[in-house]
Amino acid sequence: MPEQLPTAAAVVVIGAGQAGLAVAYHLRRRGLTPGDDLLVLDANPGAGGAWRHRWPGLTLGGTHRLHDLPGMTDTGLTFTEADPHRPARELVAEYYGAYEDHHDLRVVRPARVTAVRRDGDGYLVECAPGSPVTAVRARVVVSATGTWNRPRLPLVDGREEFSGLQITTAEYTDPAPFVGLRVAVVGGGTSALTFLDEVGDVAQDLHWYTRRVPLFHDEEEELTAERGRIAVGIQDEAARAGRPLPSIVAVTGLPRSPLVRRLEGKDRLRREPMFASLDATGAVTADGEHVDLDAIIWATGFRPDLTHLQPLGVVNEVGGIVVEDGRVPEEPGLFLAGYGPQASTISSNRAARVTALTIARLLAGPQA
């Protein structure tokens, strides 16, 4: 972190996860100086982005494939050669920390941004009390805050009446709290499958509920090029229209990974249609049957964290925001990195290069 933080910068990047770091890297290559005219603010106490909050039992080999950040090989590190048995939260934090140091990105933390407001022909970025910087004026703002702080909870009648334990994916740490309990796992993604595996070993009873019938495919790759193109296209269409971003797994499906094969061997892929409602002691199915439950794990995904952008009036009534090629048309100096079609590590890296080029031209003025 710089010894003396600036109160104004050409560009402020909010978030130091994969998207924020990738944009900062390319901006630095285009001549901006971290800690001077480029300021990267991160809410976490250390490197790693959302990965540092993953549960300890999640290993690198058990995650979605991680692609290297641009310029990561310059550090002598690469995810392709990393130990797949190491906890992902430790390894990613270590690698991202080394990346920040090697490229001298001077990330300011913990600095949680609470609001972005218009300020003349630029913006005022405000931080929570106790942050190393209170407010920074910027010509350009890049929001790369991800989704981890905004778990998506479905609208289910009676959810607040249920008297048992309820947690989201972001709150899961290990299966210990579920020993001997009757547990429902809700959701059709990789996290839900992990909970079926871990919690199923200790629970008295286990139910798996999803709104859609999960689609399993036999490709070895987690995401084929064709499925990737389709998923990116659907996300991009939603982002351009300002609609809430759709589920990726509903498009890509789930590969028959070692985890899936293990669950098949344990007979735990017995999916049930989503229940109709909850009461104090459990779930009520569409047929009126009551299922006694002690705990529910909501593995139902996440929403983009856009709360700090509310003062700009760009977040619409359905919680979406119009984004075209990473840029908000209503606010020419506002960019979203890692949003929608940029959410994966590989698309995020490509988009970061384009975003940095666009910002450089914007800062240079009409002659560029």
C-alpha positions as CSV (number, residue, x, y, z in Angstrom):
1,M,0.0,0.0,0.0
2,P,1.3,3.5,-0.8
3,E,2.5,5.4,2.3
4,Q,0.4,8.5,1.4
5,L,-2.8,7.8,-0.4
6,P,-4.1,10.2,-3.1
7,T,-7.4,11.9,-2.7
8,A,-7.8,11.9,-6.5
9,A,-6.9,9.5,-9.3
10,A,-7.5,9.1,-13.0
11,V,-8.9,5.6,-12.4
12,V,-10.3,3.9,-9.3
13,V,-10.7,0.1,-9.5
14,I,-13.1,-1.3,-6.9
15,G,-12.3,-4.9,-6.0
16,A,-9.1,-6.9,-6.3
17,G,-10.4,-10.3,-7.4
18,Q,-9.6,-11.8,-10.8
19,A,-11.4,-9.1,-12.8
20,G,-10.1,-6.1,-10.8
21,L,-6.5,-7.3,-10.9
22,A,-6.7,-8.1,-14.6
23,V,-7.9,-4.5,-15.4
24,A,-5.3,-3.0,-13.1
25,Y,-2.6,-5.0,-14.8
26,H,-3.5,-3.8,-18.2
27,L,-4.0,-0.2,-17.0
28,R,-0.5,-0.3,-15.6
29,R,0.9,-1.6,-18.9
30,R,-0.8,1.4,-20.5
31,G,1.2,3.8,-18.4
32,L,-0.9,4.4,-15.2
33,T,0.9,4.3,-11.9
34,P,-0.6,2.3,-9.1
35,G,-0.9,4.4,-5.9
36,D,-0.9,7.6,-7.9
37,D,-3.2,8.0,-10.9
38,L,-4.5,4.4,-10.5
39,L,-6.0,3.3,-7.2
40,V,-7.2,-0.3,-6.5
41,L,-9.5,-0.5,-3.5
42,D,-10.4,-3.9,-1.9
43,A,-12.7,-4.7,1.0
44,N,-10.8,-7.8,2.1
45,P,-8.0,-7.7,4.6
46,G,-5.7,-9.7,2.3
47,A,-5.3,-10.9,-1.3
48,G,-7.5,-13.6,-2.9
49,G,-10.8,-11.9,-3.6
50,A,-13.9,-14.0,-2.9
51,W,-11.7,-17.1,-3.0
52,R,-10.4,-16.3,0.5
53,H,-13.9,-16.9,1.8
54,R,-14.4,-20.3,0.4
55,W,-14.8,-23.2,2.8
56,P,-11.6,-24.9,3.9
57,G,-12.5,-28.3,2.4
58,L,-12.7,-26.9,-1.1
59,T,-9.5,-27.9,-2.9
60,L,-8.2,-26.4,-6.1
61,G,-9.0,-29.6,-7.9
62,G,-12.6,-29.4,-6.7
63,T,-13.3,-26.0,-8.1
64,H,-14.2,-24.7,-11.6
65,R,-11.0,-24.5,-13.6
66,L,-9.0,-21.4,-12.8
67,H,-7.2,-19.6,-15.6
68,D,-4.1,-17.6,-14.9
69,L,-4.3,-13.8,-14.7
70,P,-2.6,-11.9,-17.4
71,G,1.1,-11.7,-16.6
72,M,0.9,-14.4,-13.9
73,T,3.5,-16.5,-15.4
74,D,5.9,-13.6,-14.9
75,T,5.7,-14.4,-11.2
76,G,6.8,-18.0,-11.8
77,L,3.3,-19.3,-10.8
78,T,0.6,-20.9,-12.8
79,F,-2.7,-22.6,-11.7
80,T,-2.1,-25.4,-14.2
81,E,0.9,-26.7,-12.2
82,A,-0.6,-25.9,-8.7
83,D,-1.2,-28.7,-6.2
84,P,-4.9,-29.7,-6.8
85,H,-5.1,-31.0,-3.2
86,R,-4.4,-27.6,-1.6
87,P,-7.4,-25.6,-0.2
88,A,-8.4,-23.2,-2.9
89,R,-8.8,-20.3,-0.4
90,E,-5.1,-20.6,0.6
91,L,-3.6,-21.2,-2.8
92,V,-5.5,-18.4,-4.6
93,A,-4.8,-15.9,-1.9
94,E,-1.1,-16.9,-2.1
95,Y,-0.9,-16.6,-5.9
96,Y,-2.9,-13.4,-6.1
97,G,-0.8,-11.9,-3.4
98,A,2.4,-12.7,-5.3
99,Y,0.8,-11.3,-8.4
100,E,0.0,-8.0,-6.7
101,D,3.5,-7.7,-5.4
102,H,5.3,-8.7,-8.6
103,H,3.3,-6.2,-10.7
104,D,3.4,-3.5,-7.9
105,L,-0.4,-3.0,-8.0
106,R,-0.4,-1.4,-4.5
107,V,-3.8,-2.6,-3.5
108,V,-5.4,-0.5,-0.7
109,R,-7.1,-2.6,1.9
110,P,-9.3,-3.1,3.7
111,A,-11.2,-0.4,1.9
112,R,-14.9,-1.2,1.5
113,V,-16.6,1.1,-1.0
114,T,-20.0,2.2,0.1
115,A,-21.1,4.6,-2.6
116,V,-20.1,6.0,-6.0
117,R,-21.5,9.5,-6.7
118,R,-21.3,11.9,-9.6
119,D,-18.8,14.7,-8.9
120,G,-18.5,17.3,-11.6
121,D,-17.3,15.6,-14.7
122,G,-16.1,12.6,-12.7
123,Y,-17.0,10.6,-9.6
124,L,-16.6,10.5,-5.9
125,V,-15.8,7.1,-4.5
126,E,-16.7,6.9,-0.8
127,C,-15.4,4.2,1.6
128,A,-16.6,2.8,4.9
129,P,-15.4,4.3,8.2
130,G,-12.0,2.9,9.2
131,S,-10.8,2.4,5.7
132,P,-7.3,3.7,4.8
133,V,-9.0,6.3,2.6
134,T,-12.3,8.0,3.2
135,A,-13.1,9.3,-0.3
136,V,-11.3,9.5,-3.7
137,R,-12.3,11.5,-6.7
138,A,-11.9,9.7,-10.0
139,R,-12.3,10.4,-13.7
140,V,-13.1,6.8,-14.3
141,V,-14.4,4.1,-12.0
142,V,-14.1,0.3,-12.7
143,S,-16.5,-1.7,-10.5
144,A,-15.2,-5.3,-10.0
145,T,-17.0,-6.2,-6.8
146,G,-18.2,-9.7,-8.0
147,T,-21.1,-11.5,-6.4
148,W,-19.9,-13.2,-3.2
149,N,-21.6,-10.7,-0.8
150,R,-25.0,-11.0,-2.5
151,P,-26.3,-14.6,-2.1
152,R,-29.4,-15.2,-4.2
153,L,-32.3,-16.5,-2.1
154,P,-35.4,-17.7,-3.9
155,L,-38.8,-16.4,-3.0
156,V,-40.3,-19.2,-0.9
157,D,-43.4,-18.7,1.2
158,G,-42.6,-19.4,4.9
159,R,-38.9,-19.1,4.6
160,E,-38.8,-16.7,7.6
161,E,-41.1,-19.1,9.6
162,F,-38.7,-22.1,9.4
163,S,-37.2,-22.6,12.9
164,G,-34.2,-24.7,11.8
165,L,-30.7,-23.7,10.6
166,Q,-30.5,-21.9,7.3
167,I,-27.2,-20.9,5.6
168,T,-26.1,-19.9,2.1
169,T,-23.1,-21.1,0.2
170,A,-21.2,-18.1,1.4
171,E,-21.8,-19.1,5.0
172,Y,-20.8,-22.8,4.7
173,T,-17.6,-23.9,6.4
174,D,-17.8,-27.6,7.0
175,P,-20.3,-30.4,7.6
176,A,-20.0,-30.5,11.4
177,P,-23.1,-28.4,12.1
178,F,-25.2,-30.9,10.2
179,V,-24.3,-34.1,12.1
180,G,-27.4,-36.1,12.7
181,L,-29.8,-33.5,11.2
182,R,-32.4,-33.8,8.5
183,V,-31.0,-31.5,5.8
184,A,-32.3,-30.0,2.5
185,V,-29.8,-28.8,-0.1
186,V,-31.4,-26.4,-2.5
187,G,-29.7,-25.6,-5.8
188,G,-28.4,-27.3,-9.0
189,G,-24.8,-26.1,-9.3
190,T,-21.4,-27.4,-8.3
191,S,-21.6,-26.0,-4.7
192,A,-24.8,-27.9,-4.2
193,L,-23.2,-31.1,-5.3
194,T,-20.3,-30.5,-2.9
195,F,-22.7,-30.1,0.0
196,L,-24.6,-33.3,-1.0
197,D,-21.2,-35.1,-0.8
198,E,-19.9,-33.6,2.4
199,V,-23.1,-33.1,4.4
200,G,-24.6,-36.4,3.2
201,D,-21.8,-38.3,5.0
202,V,-23.0,-36.9,8.4
203,A,-26.7,-36.1,8.0
204,Q,-29.5,-38.3,9.3
205,D,-31.5,-37.6,6.2
206,L,-30.8,-35.7,3.0
207,H,-33.0,-34.1,0.4
208,W,-31.9,-32.4,-2.8
209,Y,-34.3,-29.8,-4.3
210,T,-34.0,-27.9,-7.6
211,R,-36.3,-25.8,-9.7
212,R,-35.0,-27.3,-13.0
213,V,-34.0,-30.9,-13.7
214,P,-30.1,-30.8,-13.7
215,L,-28.5,-31.4,-17.0
216,F,-25.5,-33.7,-16.8
217,H,-23.2,-34.2,-19.8
218,D,-20.4,-36.7,-20.6
219,E,-17.7,-34.3,-21.8
220,E,-14.5,-34.3,-19.9
221,E,-14.2,-30.6,-20.1
222,E,-16.1,-28.6,-17.5
223,L,-17.1,-26.1,-20.2
224,T,-16.8,-26.8,-23.9
225,A,-16.1,-24.1,-26.3
226,E,-19.6,-24.3,-27.7
227,R,-21.3,-24.2,-24.3
228,G,-19.1,-21.4,-23.4
229,R,-20.1,-19.3,-26.4
230,I,-23.8,-20.0,-25.7
231,A,-23.4,-19.1,-22.0
232,V,-21.5,-15.9,-22.8
233,G,-24.1,-14.9,-25.4
234,I,-27.0,-15.3,-23.0
235,Q,-25.2,-13.3,-20.3
236,D,-24.3,-10.6,-22.8
237,E,-27.9,-10.3,-24.0
238,A,-29.2,-9.9,-20.5
239,A,-26.5,-7.4,-19.6
240,R,-27.2,-5.2,-22.6
241,A,-30.9,-5.3,-21.8
242,G,-30.4,-4.5,-18.2
243,R,-32.1,-7.7,-17.1
244,P,-31.0,-9.8,-14.1
245,L,-28.2,-12.2,-15.1
246,P,-29.4,-15.7,-15.8
247,S,-28.0,-18.9,-14.3
248,I,-24.9,-20.2,-16.0
249,V,-25.3,-23.8,-15.0
250,A,-28.8,-23.9,-16.5
251,V,-27.0,-23.4,-19.9
252,T,-23.7,-25.2,-19.5
253,G,-25.0,-28.2,-17.5
254,L,-22.8,-30.3,-15.2
255,P,-20.0,-32.6,-16.4
256,R,-19.8,-36.1,-15.0
257,S,-16.8,-35.2,-12.9
258,P,-15.2,-37.3,-10.2
259,L,-17.6,-35.6,-7.7
260,V,-20.6,-36.5,-9.8
261,R,-19.5,-40.1,-10.2
262,R,-18.8,-40.3,-6.4
263,L,-22.4,-39.0,-5.7
264,E,-23.8,-41.5,-8.2
265,G,-22.0,-44.2,-6.3
266,K,-23.4,-43.0,-3.0
267,D,-26.9,-42.7,-4.6
268,R,-27.2,-39.1,-3.7
269,L,-28.3,-37.6,-7.0
270,R,-32.0,-38.2,-6.2
271,R,-33.3,-34.8,-7.2
272,E,-36.7,-33.7,-6.0
273,P,-38.8,-30.8,-7.5
274,M,-38.6,-27.6,-5.5
275,F,-40.9,-27.5,-2.5
276,A,-43.9,-25.1,-2.6
277,S,-43.4,-23.6,0.9
278,L,-41.8,-23.8,4.3
279,D,-43.3,-23.9,7.8
280,A,-41.7,-24.0,11.2
281,T,-40.7,-27.6,11.0
282,G,-40.0,-28.3,7.4
283,A,-41.0,-28.1,3.7
284,V,-44.4,-28.6,2.0
285,T,-44.2,-30.1,-1.4
286,A,-46.4,-29.2,-4.4
287,D,-48.5,-32.4,-3.6
288,G,-49.1,-31.2,0.0
289,E,-46.7,-33.7,1.6
290,H,-44.8,-32.4,4.6
291,V,-41.0,-33.1,4.8
292,D,-39.5,-32.7,8.3
293,L,-36.3,-30.7,8.2
294,D,-33.7,-29.4,10.7
295,A,-31.6,-27.4,8.3
296,I,-31.5,-25.9,4.8
297,I,-28.5,-25.0,2.7
298,W,-29.3,-22.5,0.1
299,A,-26.9,-23.2,-2.8
300,T,-28.9,-21.0,-5.1
301,G,-26.1,-18.8,-6.5
302,F,-25.3,-15.1,-6.2
303,R,-26.4,-11.7,-7.6
304,P,-23.9,-9.0,-8.7
305,D,-23.0,-6.7,-5.9
306,L,-24.2,-3.3,-7.2
307,T,-25.3,-1.6,-4.0
308,H,-22.5,1.0,-4.1
309,L,-23.7,2.1,-7.6
310,Q,-27.2,2.9,-6.4
311,P,-26.5,6.7,-5.9
312,L,-25.8,6.9,-9.7
313,G,-29.3,5.7,-10.6
314,V,-28.0,3.1,-13.0
315,V,-29.4,0.1,-11.2
316,N,-33.0,-0.5,-12.4
317,E,-36.0,-1.7,-10.5
318,V,-35.3,-5.4,-11.2
319,G,-31.7,-5.1,-9.9
320,G,-30.1,-5.1,-13.3
321,I,-27.9,-2.6,-15.0
322,V,-27.3,-1.9,-18.7
323,V,-23.8,-2.9,-19.6
324,E,-22.4,-3.0,-23.1
325,D,-18.9,-4.4,-23.6
326,G,-18.1,-3.7,-20.0
327,R,-19.3,-0.1,-20.1
328,V,-22.4,1.6,-18.7
329,P,-23.8,3.7,-21.6
330,E,-25.6,6.1,-19.1
331,E,-22.2,6.8,-17.4
332,P,-19.3,7.0,-19.9
333,G,-16.8,6.9,-17.1
334,L,-18.2,3.8,-15.4
335,F,-17.1,0.3,-16.3
336,L,-18.1,-3.1,-14.8
337,A,-15.4,-5.8,-14.8
338,G,-16.3,-9.4,-14.3
339,Y,-20.0,-8.7,-14.9
340,G,-22.2,-11.0,-17.0
341,P,-20.3,-12.3,-20.0
342,Q,-17.0,-11.4,-18.3
343,A,-17.6,-13.5,-15.2
344,S,-15.3,-16.5,-15.9
345,T,-11.5,-16.1,-15.5
346,I,-10.8,-16.6,-19.2
347,S,-13.4,-14.1,-20.5
348,S,-12.5,-11.7,-17.6
349,N,-8.9,-11.6,-18.7
350,R,-9.8,-10.9,-22.4
351,A,-12.3,-8.2,-21.4
352,A,-9.8,-6.5,-19.1
353,R,-7.5,-5.8,-22.0
354,V,-10.3,-4.2,-24.0
355,T,-11.5,-2.2,-21.0
356,A,-8.0,-0.9,-20.3
357,L,-7.7,0.2,-23.9
358,T,-11.1,2.0,-23.9
359,I,-10.2,3.7,-20.6
360,A,-6.8,4.8,-22.0
361,R,-8.5,6.4,-25.0
362,L,-11.1,8.1,-22.8
363,L,-8.4,9.6,-20.6
364,A,-6.4,10.7,-23.6
365,G,-9.3,12.7,-25.0
366,P,-10.9,13.1,-28.5
367,Q,-7.5,13.1,-30.2
368,A,-7.0,9.4,-29.3
